Amino acid sequence: MAVTYTDVKELVPDCDVANAIVTSIITDATNFVNEVLVDCDNLSASEIDSIIKWFSAHMLVSGPCR
C-alpha cells in the first residue's frame, strides 16, 4: 500500500494544505525513508508505510502547517 495524502491529512485534521503539497512531502519522505532503510530486512512493507506516513505528517506540521 502506498501512502496517500488522505492518509497523512487524517493525522493532521486542522491542516488545510493543498493535496499536491502533501503528495510532494510524501514523495520526499518516501525517498528519505527508503534510502535510510535500504539494508533493513526486518521491517514489513506495512511497517515502512507507517514510518513514511508518520514522517510525512511530521514534515507537514514542521513546515506548511505550523
Secondary structure, DSSP 8 states (H G I E B T S, - for coil): ----HHHHHHH-TT----HHHHHHHHHHHHHHHHHHTTT--SS-HHHHHHHHHHHHHHHHHHTTT-
